[in-house]
Structure formats: C-alpha cells, structure tokens
Amino acid sequence: MKNTLLAAGLLAMVSCTAPKTSEGEVQTPQDDIQRWEAELFYEDKNELGEGAIWNHETNELWSVDIEGKKWFQLDVSNKSQLVHQLVQRIGTIVPSADGRAVVALEDGVYYYDPTTGEQELIVTPDMHTGKIRFNDGKCDPSGRLWVGSMHLDQISDAASLYKISADGGSEQMLDSVTISNGIVWSSDQKTMYYIDTPDGKVRVFDYDDETGTISNERSLMDFTAYGYPDGSTIDAENNLWVCLWNGNKVLQIDTESGEIIGEVHIPAHNITSCAFGGENLDSLFITSARVDMSEAELDSLPHAGSIFVAVPGVKGVKANFFGQK
C-alpha cells in the first residue's frame, strides 16, 4: 500500500493518556475495551515494512520492506538482524517446510535459500500486466500459499488472489481485488478471513481445507471509522488482530460478534502487519511504514518504519509453512 490512500483522508493522530498497569495495559474505566501501548522493539526506517511472520523453527521474526526490496530475519533474543537485499519488490515472505523461505516477488513466487541467496522459481501466475505486483500472503493449514496482488497505481479491482501449491500449481481464487491483505484461518480450519484494504472490511469465507476452496462470502466488520485494515493475525482464542493503515493501532476483533474488544496503540501512523511470536507466542510484533507521512508527521513519530511489540495477555498460533503435510 502507498500514497494514493492518503487522498481518502487521514485519521487524527491518537494517543492514550490513561494510566498504565505494570504490564503496560491501559486502564479504561469508560468502557470494557482493553488497551495497550506498544513499545519500540527494533528501530529501523523501512519505507513499507510488512509481512510479519514468526518462524517457530528458527525462533525468528521474519518481515519485509516492500519498497526497500529487502527481507529480514530478526533474532528477538538478542535483537540481531540478517538483511537479504533483493532486486525486486517483495510482497510477502513465508517459511518453507524444507528450511528455505518462499518470497512473492514482482514476477513470480520463488524459493529463497537464506544461506546462499539462491532463488528457484515456483510459479509465475498469469497476472496479465507488468504493473501488477504481489502483496500480502500466508499459507493455509495444508501448506498452500494464498497470496494476493495489486496494481502499482492502485487501480481498483485490477488484481487477484491466488492459491499456490508446492508442486507449482496456481489457481486464481478471487478477482476484482484492489489491495490484497490480511489472510488468516480459524483454528477449526473452517473459516478464512481476508481483507481488500480499500473496501474497509474484513471478509469472511467458509473454508474447506481438503479441497482448498472458499465459499459463502460475508462481512465481519466495517473499519471505515478507524482507518484502513491492512495485515492481520489470529490468536489462540480465534480473535482477529487487524492493523490499521492511517490508524496508529491494531484492533482486536471478536470473530463471533464482530465487535472491537481490544486495541494496541502504536507510535507510528501506518501500521501494516503483526504476528504473535516469542518463546510462548505471547508477544505481538508489529511492523510499520514511513510512506504516506509528511515531514511533520515523521518528526512527531520518528520511529515510523520500525518494529514494535506489545504483550496483550493472549497467545498466538504457529504459522503454517509452505509445503507442510
């Protein structure tokens, strides 16, 4: 996502002045929504930080800077980071079951060997135009990668959502997409959640893991009053955590009621993706971006483009790996 969304209107910068507990939770006597303040975890200046995913095999946080054409392996135990510089924009990254990474680049989906930098093409879906690039994606419970695309000029309805299998098979699952984001599955493997950011909604589908198909589309929540929904993750209680572009927050959503039950305040304006990680999967790591911010905003929020963390008292679930059985 980048600058044309700015024209749709910025939300006011938010800050919370309510008192905090020792765990960082903000007390809010006016309602029953829990609020937390995220802390700076790893300072960086990513133009478009995205794609947060926890690799539970290596105990690393993986993420990307789409515009910087980089992907990162962050050891959270000592805050040391490996940086992989590529020559194309990276829409998303997921771990592969064979120990490699899978990266969605501008011209296709590739394996990437972190130790050698060697790339191996998996598939190039028919995306019809050279101005389409991949964006957010995640793997389903059977290890198939669901990855969406977007037009570089953010033309409405110009992109698609694809399903890609480890044998190189590719299938278009949705068309008329603008900016694909926020793909996650429920713990019972019967529901898939999906975001097309400019729509301002979380879409819900019935999901069949055996066939890898979706049906019965409906809407969970409209985010128009809060910002633009971007990346998301799901916790062990099946609540969604949705990042807000132009919103300074991550919202916790009850998937049964569609109501907001918590929010994490972040000292950055464009919040892009999040993932539960750490030894107990109880730390929420959050990426951010510097694009779409004025000089005044960057001065007031100097850590935009960095990674933040909050510990909201719930645990996440392990990420699915590409090609897992």
N, C-alpha and C positions, 0 to 999 in steps of 0.2 A: 504494500500500500504506500502511496505517496501523494504528492501535493494537491491533486485535484480535489481530494476530500476536504481540504481546508476551506474551499469555497462554500461548502454546505453549512458552515457555521461552527465555530469553536465553542466548547463549553467553558464556563468560567473556571479558572483555576480553583482547586479545592484544597482546603487544609482543615485539620481537625484540632481543636483546642481543648477538647475534653481531657480529663486526667487519665493517665495510663496506670495499669497494674504493673507489677514487676515483670510479668511475662510479655508486656508490650500491648496487651489488649486495652482498647479504649473503652472507658465506661460511658454508656449512653442511656441515662435514665429516661430520656424522652421516648424511647421505643425499645423493641426487643431485638433489633438487628445488631449483631456483633460487629465491631470494627477494630481493625488492627492497623498499625503503622509499619510499613515495610522499611527495612534498613538497607543501606548500601552494602552489597556483598563483594562485588568485583567492579572496580572503576574502569570504565572504557568509554570510548566515544564512537560507538557503532552508529553508522548512518541509519541502518534499518536492521537492528537486532531482531532476531526472530527464531522460530523453530526449536524452542527449548524442549529437550527430552532427556530423561535420566537413563543412563546406561547402567543397569544394576549388575552387569557382569564386570565392568571395569570400575564401578563406583565413580563415574564422571558425569558431569553435566555437559551435554552437547548442545550447541546452538550455532546460528549462522549470522553473518552480516550480509544481507542480500546484496545491497549496493556496493559493499566493500569486497564482494566476491571471496569471502572467507568462511571457513567453519572452524569451530573451536572445541577442544577437549579441555574442560576445566576440572582439575582435581580439587574438590571442595575441601579436602582435609588440610591442604597447605596453600590453597589459592594459587597454584601454579597452572599455567595455561599453555597448551600447544596450539599454534595457529597454522592452519593449512590455507595457503593462498592459491586460488584457482583463477582461471581466465574468463569464466562465465559467472553470471549471477546464479546464486544457489537458492532455490525456493524453499527447500526443506532438506532435512537430513534425518535418517533413522538408522539404528544399528541393524546389521545383518546377523543371522544366526551363525554364519561361518566366521565371524570375528571382524569382517570388514564393515565399512559404512556403505549406505546407499544414499546417493545425492541426486536430487532432481535439479538438473541444470537447464539452461535455456533451450538446448536442442535435444534433450532426452534424459532418461534415467540411467544412472551408472552405478556400478560398484566402485568404491574407492578404498584402496588399501592404505590405512593410516601410517604404516611403517615404511612404505616405499613410494607412496604418492601415485601408484599405478591406477589407471582408470580402465574399466571394462564396461562397454555399453550393454545394458539390459534390453532397452527398447526405446524407440522413438515413436510415440503415438502420432497419429495424423492430426496435427493441430491447425492445419490449413493456412497459416500465415506466419511469417518470420517475426511478427511483432507480438506474438503470444509467448509468455514465459510461464514456467511452473511457479506455484506459490505453496501454501501450506499443505501438509500431508501427514498421515500416520498409518500404521499398519493395523489391520483388523485381527481378531483373535486367531485366525488361521494363517497369519503371516503375509497376507496380500497387502500391498501398498495402495492406499487410496490417496490420490494427490490431485489437487485442483490447479487450474491455470488462471491467467488474467492477461488482458491486453496491456501492453506497455503504456498506452494512452488512456487506460482505464475506461475503454468504451463499454457501455452497458451491454450485457447479455452476449458478449463476444467469446466467452471462454467456456470451459467444461470441467467436469470432474471425472477422473479416470480411475480404474482399478487395474493394478498391475501385479502379475504373479511372478514367482521366482523362475518359471520356465520361459519367461519373456512374453507371455500373453498380455494383451492390453485391451480393455473394453471401456468405452465411454458410458458412464453411469448417469450423468446429468449433463444437459446442455443449457444454453442461455444463462450462464454464470458470469458474474462481473468480477468479483474478487473472492476466490475460494479460501476458506479459513475454518478453523475450529472443529476438526473431525475427531470424535471420540465415541466409544461404545459402552453400554451399560454392562454391569458385572454378569448378568444372566445371558449376555450375548444376543438379546432380543431387540435391542434398540440402538439406533445410531443417531448421533446429534451432529448437525452440520450448520455452518454459517457462510452465507454470502454477504460479506460485510456491508455493502451499501443498502441492503434490504433492511438492516437494523433488527433482524430477528434471529433466533435460534430455531432452525428447522428440526423436526423430529421425524424419523422413519422407523417403521418396523424393519427388522434386520434378520435375515436368515443366514447364519454362518456356514451352513453346509453348502449352500449354493452361492454365497457371497452376493446376495441380491437385497435390494431395498424396495419398500412399498409403503402405501398409506401415509403420504406426507401430510404433516400438520405443523403448527407453530407452537413453540413453548412460551416465548416471551418476546415482547417488543422493547427494544433498548433505546428508542428514539429520544427519550428524555435524559439519557445518561451519557451517550457517546456512541461510537460505532463499535459493535462487537468484533473482536479480532480472534486471536488464538484462544484455545480453552483446554482445560483438562478436567478429569473427573476424579472424585475421591472415593474412598472405600465405602462410603455411605451413599454412593450414587448421586451426590450433589455435583453440579457443574460449577467450575470456576472460570469465568469469562473475562478476558482482558478488554479494556476499553481504549480504543484509539480516540484521541481528543477527550479523554475522560479521567486521567490520573488515577485510575482504580482497577482492581479486579473485583468482580462481583461474584458472590457465592449464591447459586440458584438452587432452590429445592425443585427437583425434577418432577415431583408428584404434583405440586401446586403451581409451579412456575413463578413463585414469589422469591424476592431477594431476602436471604436470611443472614448475609454477612457481606462485608466489604473490606478490602485491603486498600489503604491509601498509600500512594507511591509518589515520591518527589521527582516525578517526570510526567510529561504531558501525554505522550503517545506510548501506550502500553500494548505490547504486541503478542506475547506468548508466555505461558507458565507451565511448570512441571513440578510435581512433588518428587523430592529426592532426599539424599542423605541416608545414613545407615538404617533409619527407621521409616523412611519415606514420609517424614512428617514436616519437612522444610519445603515451603513453596518458593521456588526460584522463578524470577520474573524478568523478562527481557524488555527492552525499551528502545526507542528510536529518537534520532535528532532531526530527521527530515520533518518538514511542515512546522517548524518552530522559528519564530522571529528572533532577532538578536536579543531583544529584551527578554523574551521567554527563556532563551538559553542562558542569559545572565542570571535570571532568577532561579533556574533549575539546572545548575551546572553539571549535574550527574546524569542528565539525559543521555541515553545510549549505553548506560551501564546495566549491570545485573543486580537485582535487588532480592531480598529474601524476607519472608515472614514465616512465623510458626503459629498457625491458626488453631492448633489443637485437634486436627484430624489427620488421617494418613491417606496417602495416595495409593495407587495400584501400580504394579510393574508394567512397564511399556511392552507392547508386542514388538517382536523383532521380525524383520523381513525374512521370509522363508522358514519360519519356525513351524514345527509339526504340532 
